[in-house]
Amino acid sequence: MAITLDIMPFGGVRENGMNMYAVTVNDEIFILDAGLKYPESDLLGVDVVIPDYAYLIEHADNVAGVFLTHGHADAIGALPYLLSDLRVPIFGSELTIELAKLAIHNEPRLKDYDDYHVVKGNSEVSFDDATVSFFETTHTIPESLGIVIETAAGQVVYTGDFKFDTTALPYYRTDLLRLAEIGQKGVLALLADAAGTANFGMPDHESDLGDYILENFYLHKQGRIIVAAVASNIQRIQQVIDAAYKVGRKVVISGNDLERVVRTALRLKKLVLPIPENEMFVSLKNLGKLAADETVILETGKMGEPIRHLQRIAHGDDRNIKIQPNDLVFITTTPSTAMEGYVARTRDMLFRAGATVKQISTDKKSSGHASKEDFQLLMNLLKPQNIIPVQGEYRVLNEAYRAAEQVGYDEDHVFLLAKGDKLRWDGEKFYLGGSIQVTSTMIDGSGVGDIGSIVLNDRRILSEDGVFIAVITIDRKKKKVIAPAKIDSRGFVYVKTSRDLMHEAAELVEQTVTDGVKNAKDFDWGNLKNAVRDALGKFLFEKTRRKPVILPVIMEANQNGRRRRRTSAQQSNQNKANNGTKDKTTKKTVNNKKKANKKPGQVNKVATNVVKQKPNKNRRPKKNKNNGQNNQMKQNEASSKK
């Protein structure tokens, strides 16, 4: 029976992080990881970047589930967004599932989500056209797993992040026997972590890195130690805790993400404390009570990324942690190539603030990814027919291609895919069966996908040349400018020292708008604004050689003084009000006539219901205009009686 088999990356190829791959077996889609990546310096204002999974939403009924390899952000970071649009089951190890729950706990739309499935290295999950199994791998977080999708055509293997380390502790060890068993069954395609293949030499064993951290703790006898680490790097956190205990220091955890990860790892016994928790840890609010030579601050930032938060500390923007003399800032994370410049600037800022800075990657080869030798060893163990290097920029994937060539693979069996490429099996070989457009989705605050190339370009221009604003008022009917142009700018020039430039720009705006309203047959606001923008752009570039963002604001004034037409409802209400006034006037006239016709001595019945008020002695009595008339009437009555 013929089988349809496609492999499609949605991220993790030709870039760092954001791992997400889909394997389609007949009508079933198996999603491998759902990660994010942190933005590079040119993505101004962007918090994180996730894969574009619109294709998966269109085929939501075919998705069998999401299969996770480990609990780092590059494997689980996109879950809150993906699961909000695609309610499918999640499979992963115990720690990975718990970290996935932490990742989505702030998403309001996922409060009721509970479709988690815990698997182990020997677990198997059967589906209609495939069986998914797992194998244990070595990474910087416990319980990392590789994934095997067994089909009628053969096995598709995805390693996730891995490396080989013969000194690895329990929960971190690779199951070499299981790898050999997978290789004996035959591997049709291998998606292998290639992130470390471009690095020269073998990475240091984790046991050596633990000794290096301890050595630096011993050497720094005075002052605090501030350790910057990725929140989910459990192995590094364990090494820091062990070193702090051995030198007699206590650990202060800074960052909510880090604290949640540590609590979870302790609960699952994946993090081991040498002494009771209340003796090992001190809360951040009690940081000031600790002596400097007894303090280790374990620091991370938003979403577990430490470097950006470290820069805030260097700026003095963190309310809890301020750099003090004799502080040692120990950066225990290895930055990607894109972040190296950012890390270098951060180190310089920390030195300026008075701290001593050490970075683990300058003295040791620290990596959680396979080296070139590890990559080649894996190929010899699994003996795959086809290799798909993943997790790395194009130059890194190209190094993995060369490493595969050295083992004996040719270009027909090594595929350097791009996002959206469909690698299809025809029963004999893989070929590129077309591609779909897959971009990156940028997250800025609560906005998902509303930041595109145009917005980023505007932000870049604003950051480089600022903004120039021109405001003017016109009378469209009289075709003239009725208020002079007002000019303002931000981040472009200092206004007080550039008055001549502002004056000339205002005159240019007035002239351009005047010509536009006089000469245009059919008035168009867009054309008028574009004319102002073009004229100002040329003028400002000639004067300053800069290209700011130009915002023309053209307002229209109503000079005719026309009264606004009343709506039918308003007219009806006005008529009712007028009629009510007429009725009140008529009633008042009738009452006055009745009073005039009233006989002397007749009492008005309505007046008997009026409550009498006590007279106010301090108040002067009102004059009665009819007193003279009333007195005359009384005299007439008296004479008639006589």
C-alpha positions in Angstrom: 0.0 0.0 0.0 1.4 3.4 -1.0 2.0 5.9 1.8 2.1 9.6 1.7 5.0 11.0 3.8 5.9 14.7 4.0 8.4 16.6 6.2 7.9 20.4 6.6 9.8 22.8 8.8 7.9 25.8 10.3 11.0 27.1 12.1 14.4 26.1 13.3 16.1 26.1 9.9 18.3 28.9 8.7 17.8 30.6 12.0 18.6 30.1 15.7 15.8 28.6 17.9 12.1 28.5 17.1 12.1 24.8 16.5 8.9 23.5 14.9 8.5 20.7 12.4 5.6 18.8 10.9 5.7 15.2 9.7 2.6 14.2 7.7 1.8 10.5 7.3 -1.2 10.1 5.0 -3.8 12.3 6.7 -2.2 12.6 10.1 0.1 15.5 11.0 2.6 15.1 13.9 4.0 18.4 15.2 7.5 18.2 16.6 8.2 20.9 19.2 6.6 24.4 19.2 9.4 26.9 20.2 10.1 30.6 20.1 13.2 32.6 19.6 14.3 35.9 21.2 14.5 38.9 18.8 17.7 40.1 17.3 18.8 43.7 17.7 17.0 44.9 14.4 13.6 43.7 15.6 12.9 46.9 17.6 10.3 46.6 20.4 9.5 42.9 19.6 9.4 40.7 22.7 9.6 37.2 21.0 9.2 35.6 17.6 7.1 32.4 17.0 6.5 30.3 13.9 3.7 31.1 11.4 1.4 28.1 11.8 -1.5 29.2 9.6 -1.1 26.0 7.5 -1.7 23.9 10.6 -4.8 25.8 11.6 -6.2 25.2 8.1 -5.6 21.4 8.6 -6.5 21.4 12.3 -8.6 18.2 11.9 -5.6 16.3 10.8 -3.2 17.2 13.6 -2.6 14.2 15.9 -0.7 16.1 18.6 2.4 18.1 19.6 5.4 16.0 20.7 7.9 17.9 22.8 11.6 17.0 23.2 12.5 19.2 26.2 11.4 22.1 28.3 13.5 25.0 26.9 11.8 28.0 25.3 13.1 27.1 21.9 10.9 23.9 22.1 7.8 24.9 24.1 7.7 28.8 24.0 5.1 29.0 21.2 2.6 26.6 23.0 0.5 29.4 24.5 -0.2 30.8 21.0 -0.5 27.5 19.2 -2.9 25.9 21.6 -5.1 29.0 21.7 -5.8 28.4 18.0 -5.4 24.6 17.9 -6.7 22.4 20.7 -4.6 19.3 20.3 -2.9 16.9 22.8 0.6 17.4 24.1 3.1 14.6 24.7 6.4 15.0 26.7 8.4 13.8 29.7 7.2 14.7 33.2 9.4 17.7 33.6 8.7 19.0 30.1 4.9 18.8 30.6 5.2 20.7 33.9 7.3 23.4 32.3 4.7 23.5 29.4 2.0 24.1 32.0 4.0 27.0 33.4 4.4 28.4 29.9 0.7 28.5 29.2 -0.7 29.3 32.7 -1.0 33.0 32.0 -3.0 32.5 28.8 -6.7 33.2 29.6 -8.0 31.1 26.8 -6.3 28.0 28.1 -7.6 28.0 31.6 -9.6 24.8 30.9 -6.9 23.1 28.8 -5.8 19.7 30.3 -4.9 17.4 27.4 -1.4 16.5 28.6 0.2 13.1 28.2 3.4 12.1 30.1 5.8 9.7 28.2 9.1 8.2 29.0 12.1 6.9 27.0 10.4 3.5 26.5 6.9 4.8 25.7 5.0 4.1 22.5 1.9 5.9 21.3 -0.1 4.3 18.4 -2.0 6.2 15.8 -3.9 5.1 12.6 -0.9 5.3 10.2 2.1 5.6 12.6 3.6 4.7 15.9 5.4 7.4 17.9 8.2 6.3 20.4 10.9 8.1 22.2 14.6 7.8 23.4 16.5 9.5 26.1 19.1 12.2 25.1 21.7 14.4 26.9 21.0 18.1 27.1 21.2 20.8 29.8 17.8 20.0 31.2 16.7 16.6 32.6 14.4 14.2 30.8 15.2 15.4 27.3 13.8 13.0 24.6 14.3 12.2 21.0 11.2 11.3 18.9 10.7 8.4 16.5 7.8 8.2 14.0 7.5 4.7 12.7 5.6 4.4 9.4 5.2 1.8 6.7 7.9 3.5 4.7 10.4 3.5 7.5 11.3 5.5 10.6 11.6 9.3 10.8 13.8 10.3 13.7 14.0 13.8 15.3 16.8 14.3 17.9 15.7 17.6 19.5 18.6 19.3 21.3 21.3 16.7 22.1 24.9 16.1 22.7 27.0 13.1 23.9 28.6 13.5 27.4 30.0 10.4 29.0 30.1 12.1 32.4 26.4 13.1 32.4 24.4 12.6 35.6 21.2 10.5 35.8 18.2 12.2 34.1 20.8 13.6 31.6 22.2 10.4 30.0 21.7 9.3 26.4 20.3 5.8 25.9 22.9 4.5 23.5 21.4 1.0 23.5 18.1 2.4 22.4 19.8 4.4 19.6 21.4 1.2 18.3 18.0 -0.6 18.3 16.5 2.3 16.3 19.4 2.1 13.8 18.9 -1.7 13.3 15.3 -1.2 12.3 16.4 1.3 9.6 16.0 5.1 9.6 14.5 6.6 6.5 15.1 10.3 7.5 17.0 11.9 10.4 16.3 15.5 11.6 19.4 16.1 13.6 20.5 19.0 15.8 23.3 20.7 13.9 23.7 23.9 16.1 27.2 23.0 17.3 28.7 21.6 14.1 30.2 25.0 13.2 32.1 25.2 16.5 35.8 24.1 16.6 36.6 21.3 19.0 34.6 19.3 21.5 32.6 21.0 24.2 33.7 20.6 27.8 32.0 18.0 29.9 29.4 19.3 32.3 31.5 18.0 35.3 34.4 20.2 34.2 32.0 23.2 33.9 30.8 22.5 37.5 34.4 22.6 38.7 35.0 25.8 36.8 32.0 27.5 38.5 33.1 26.3 41.9 36.7 27.6 41.3 35.4 31.1 40.5 33.2 31.1 43.6 36.3 30.2 45.8 38.4 32.9 44.2 35.8 35.7 44.8 36.0 36.0 48.6 34.7 39.6 49.0 31.5 41.0 47.5 28.4 39.4 46.1 28.2 37.0 43.2 25.4 37.6 40.6 24.9 34.7 38.3 23.0 35.2 35.0 21.5 31.9 33.8 18.7 30.8 31.6 15.7 29.9 33.8 15.2 26.4 32.4 18.8 25.4 32.4 18.3 23.1 35.4 21.8 21.6 35.1 23.5 25.1 35.4 21.2 26.0 38.3 22.2 22.8 40.1 25.9 23.6 39.6 25.4 27.1 41.0 23.6 25.8 44.1 26.3 23.2 44.8 29.0 25.8 44.5 27.2 28.2 46.7 26.8 25.6 49.4 30.5 24.6 49.3 31.7 28.2 49.8 29.2 29.0 52.5 26.9 31.3 50.6 23.1 31.5 50.4 21.1 31.8 47.1 18.7 34.6 46.3 16.4 33.9 43.4 15.5 36.9 41.2 12.7 36.6 38.7 9.3 35.0 38.8 10.0 32.7 35.9 13.1 31.4 37.5 11.4 30.9 40.8 8.6 28.9 39.2 11.0 26.7 37.4 13.1 26.0 40.5 10.0 25.2 42.6 8.8 22.8 39.9 12.2 21.0 39.6 12.4 20.7 43.4 8.9 19.2 43.5 9.8 16.6 40.9 13.1 15.9 42.5 15.0 16.9 39.4 16.9 19.5 41.4 18.6 18.4 44.6 19.5 20.6 47.6 22.5 19.8 49.8 20.7 21.4 52.9 17.1 22.2 53.7 15.4 24.7 51.4 14.9 27.4 54.1 18.7 27.3 54.8 19.7 27.3 51.2 17.4 30.1 49.8 16.8 33.6 51.0 13.9 35.7 49.6 14.6 38.7 47.5 13.0 41.1 50.0 15.6 40.0 52.6 18.6 40.5 50.3 19.7 43.5 52.2 20.0 41.5 55.4 22.7 39.2 53.9 26.4 40.0 54.1 27.9 40.6 50.7 30.4 37.6 51.1 27.5 35.3 51.9 25.3 36.2 48.9 24.7 34.5 45.5 22.0 36.1 43.4 20.6 33.8 40.7 19.3 36.2 38.1 17.2 35.7 35.0 14.8 38.0 33.1 11.5 38.0 31.2 10.6 34.6 29.8 13.8 33.2 31.3 16.3 35.2 29.2 19.0 36.7 31.4 21.0 39.1 29.3 18.4 41.8 28.7 17.6 41.9 32.4 21.3 42.1 33.2 21.5 45.2 31.1 18.6 46.8 33.1 20.6 46.0 36.3 23.7 47.7 34.8 21.5 50.8 34.0 20.2 50.9 37.5 16.6 50.2 36.4 16.1 47.2 38.6 14.5 48.2 41.9 15.8 45.2 43.9 19.3 44.7 42.6 21.9 47.5 42.3 25.5 46.9 41.2 27.8 47.4 44.2 31.6 47.7 44.4 33.3 44.2 44.5 30.3 42.5 42.8 31.2 39.6 40.5 28.7 39.2 37.6 29.1 35.6 36.3 27.4 35.1 32.9 26.9 31.3 32.6 24.9 31.3 29.3 26.5 31.0 25.9 25.1 33.7 23.5 24.2 33.0 19.9 26.1 34.8 17.2 23.4 37.3 16.8 23.5 38.2 20.5 27.3 38.4 20.9 27.4 42.2 20.3 24.6 42.8 22.7 26.4 40.7 25.4 29.6 42.6 24.8 27.8 46.0 25.4 26.2 44.6 28.5 29.6 43.5 29.9 31.0 47.0 29.2 28.1 48.6 31.1 28.6 46.3 34.0 32.3 47.2 34.2 31.4 50.9 34.1 28.9 50.3 37.0 31.8 48.9 39.1 31.4 45.2 38.8 33.8 42.5 37.8 32.5 40.4 34.9 33.3 36.8 33.9 31.7 34.9 31.1 31.8 31.1 31.0 32.0 31.0 27.2 35.3 33.0 27.2 37.2 30.4 29.2 35.3 27.1 28.5 33.5 25.5 25.5 30.0 25.4 27.0 27.2 24.0 24.8 24.1 21.9 25.0 24.3 21.0 21.3 26.1 18.4 19.3 29.6 19.1 18.1 30.7 18.1 14.6 32.0 14.8 16.1 28.8 14.2 18.0 26.8 14.8 14.8 28.9 12.3 12.9 28.8 9.7 15.7 25.0 9.9 15.6 25.0 9.2 11.9 27.2 6.1 12.4 24.8 4.8 15.2 21.5 5.3 13.3 22.8 4.9 9.7 19.9 7.0 8.2 19.2 7.0 4.5 18.6 10.7 4.4 19.8 13.6 6.6 18.0 16.9 7.3 20.2 19.2 9.5 18.1 21.5 11.7 18.6 24.2 14.4 21.0 26.7 13.0 21.6 29.5 10.5 22.4 28.5 6.9 26.1 28.6 7.5 25.7 26.2 10.4 23.5 23.8 8.3 26.1 24.0 5.6 28.8 22.9 8.0 26.6 19.9 9.0 26.3 19.1 5.3 30.1 19.0 5.0 30.2 16.8 8.1 27.8 14.4 6.5 29.9 14.3 3.3 32.9 13.2 5.4 30.9 10.2 6.6 29.9 9.3 3.1 26.7 11.0 2.2 26.2 12.8 -1.1 24.1 15.8 -2.0 21.1 13.6 -3.0 20.7 12.5 0.6 21.4 15.6 2.6 18.7 18.4 2.5 19.1 21.9 3.6 15.5 23.0 3.9 13.9 26.4 4.3 10.7 27.2 6.2 7.7 26.0 4.3 9.6 23.5 2.1 7.7 20.2 1.6 10.1 17.2 1.5 8.1 14.4 0.0 8.8 10.6 -0.2 7.8 9.0 -3.5 8.4 5.4 -2.4 12.1 5.4 -3.5 13.6 8.8 -2.6 12.8 12.2 -1.1 12.3 15.2 -3.3 11.3 18.8 -2.9 7.5 18.7 -3.6 6.9 22.4 -3.5 6.6 24.9 -0.7 4.2 27.2 1.1 4.8 30.6 2.4 5.8 30.4 6.1 7.0 33.6 7.8 7.8 34.5 11.4 5.1 35.9 13.7 6.3 38.7 16.0 4.9 39.2 19.4 4.9 42.7 20.9 3.0 43.0 24.2 -0.4 41.4 23.7 -0.3 41.9 19.9 0.2 38.7 17.9 1.2 39.1 14.3 0.3 42.8 14.0 4.0 43.7 13.6 5.2 43.5 10.0 8.1 44.7 7.9 6.4 48.2 7.4 6.1 48.7 11.2 9.6 47.5 11.8 11.0 49.8 9.1 9.2 52.8 10.7 10.6 51.9 14.1 14.1 51.6 12.6 13.8 55.1 11.0 12.4 56.5 14.2 15.3 55.1 16.1 17.9 56.5 13.6 16.5 59.8 12.3 13.5 60.7 14.5 10.1 62.2 13.5 9.2 65.5 11.9 5.6 66.8 12.4 3.9 69.6 10.4 0.5 70.9 11.4 -1.5 73.4 9.2 -5.2 74.6 8.9 -7.0 75.3 5.6 -10.3 76.5 4.4 -11.2 74.2 1.5 -14.0 76.3 0.1 -12.0 79.5 0.0 -8.9 77.5 -1.1 -6.5 79.2 1.3 -4.4 78.6 4.4 -6.0 80.3 7.4 -3.5 79.4 10.1 0.3 79.3 9.7 2.1 76.0 9.8 3.4 74.7 13.1 6.5 72.5 13.1 7.8 70.1 15.8 10.2 67.2 15.9 11.4 64.4 18.2 14.8 62.7 17.8 15.6 64.7 14.6 17.2 68.1 15.6 17.3 70.2 18.7 14.5 72.7 18.0 16.0 75.7 19.9 19.2 75.6 17.9 17.5 75.0 14.6 15.0 77.8 14.4 16.0 78.8 10.9 15.5 75.3 9.6 12.0 75.1 11.3 11.0 78.5 9.8 12.0 77.5 6.3 10.2 74.2 6.7 7.0 76.0 7.8 7.2 78.3 4.8 7.7 75.3 2.5 4.7 73.6 4.0 2.4 76.7 3.6 3.5 77.1 0.0 3.0 73.5 -0.8 -0.5 73.4 0.8 -1.5 76.7 -0.9 -0.5 75.4 -4.3 -2.3 72.1 -3.6 -5.6 73.6 -2.6 -5.6 76.2 -5.4 -4.5 74.1 -8.3 -6.3 70.8 -7.6 -9.5 70.2 -9.6 -10.7 67.4 -7.3 -9.5 67.9 -3.8 -7.9 64.8 -2.3 -6.5 64.7 1.3 -4.1 61.9 0.5 -2.5 63.7 -2.5 -2.1 66.8 -0.4 -0.4 65.0 2.5 1.9 63.1 0.1 2.9 66.4 -1.6 3.8 67.9 1.8 5.7 64.7 2.8 7.7 64.6 -0.5 8.5 68.3 -0.4 9.7 68.2 3.2 11.6 64.9 2.7 13.7 66.5 -0.1 14.2 69.7 1.8 15.3 68.1 5.1 17.6 65.6 3.3 19.3 68.5 1.5 19.8 70.4 4.7 20.7 67.6 7.1 21.3 64.4 5.1 18.8 62.7 7.3 15.5 61.0 6.5 13.1 61.3 9.5 9.5 60.0 9.6 7.4 62.9 8.3 3.9 63.3 9.7 1.8 66.0 7.9 -1.4 67.0 9.8 -3.8 69.1 7.7 -7.0 70.3 9.4 -10.0 72.0 7.9 -11.8 74.9 9.5 -15.5 75.7 9.0 -15.6 79.4 8.1 -19.2 79.7 6.9 -20.8 79.6 10.3 -23.7 77.4 9.0 -26.1 76.1 11.6 -26.2 72.4 11.8 -29.4 70.9 10.5 -31.7 69.5 13.0 -32.6 65.9 12.8 -36.3 64.9 12.7 -36.0 63.6 16.3 -34.5 66.9 17.5 -37.2 68.9 15.7 -40.0 66.7 17.2 -38.6 67.2 20.7 -38.4 71.0 20.2 -42.0 71.1 19.0 -43.1 69.2 22.1 -41.2 71.6 24.3 -42.8 74.6 22.5 -46.3 73.1 22.9 -45.7 72.4 26.6 -44.7 76.1 27.1 -47.9 77.3 25.3 -50.1 75.0 27.5 -48.5 76.4 30.7 -49.0 79.9 29.5 -52.7 79.2 28.7 -53.3 77.6 32.1 -51.7 80.6 33.9 -53.9 83.0 32.0 -57.1 81.1 32.9 -56.1 80.9 36.6 -55.5 84.7 36.7 -59.0 85.2 35.2 -60.5 83.0 37.9 -58.8 85.0 40.6 -60.0 88.2 39.1 -63.7 87.0 39.1 -63.5 85.6 42.6 -66.1 87.2 45.0 -64.8 89.0 48.1 -64.5 86.7 51.1 -64.4 83.6 48.9 -61.7 81.2 49.9 -59.7 79.3 47.3 -59.9 75.6 48.1 -56.5 74.8 46.7 -54.9 77.3 49.1 -56.0 75.3 52.1 -53.5 72.5 51.1 -50.6 74.8 51.3 -48.3 74.3 54.3 -47.8 77.5 56.3 -44.2 78.5 57.0 -43.1 80.3 60.2 -42.2 83.9 59.6 -38.6 84.8 59.6 -38.0 87.8 61.8 -34.7 88.7 60.2 -36.2 88.7 56.7 -37.6 92.0 55.5 -41.3 91.7 54.4 -41.9 92.0 50.8 -43.8 94.9 49.4 -47.2 94.0 48.0 -47.8 95.9 44.9 -51.6 95.6 45.3 -51.6 97.1 48.9 -53.0 100.5 47.7 -55.7 98.8 45.6 -56.7 96.5 48.5 -56.9 99.4 50.9 -59.2 101.3 48.5 -61.4 98.3 48.2 -61.7 98.0 52.0 -62.8 101.7 52.2 -65.4 101.2 49.5 -66.8 98.2 51.4 -67.0 100.1 54.7 -68.9 103.1 53.1 -71.4 100.7 51.5 -72.1 99.1 54.9 -72.9 102.4 56.4 
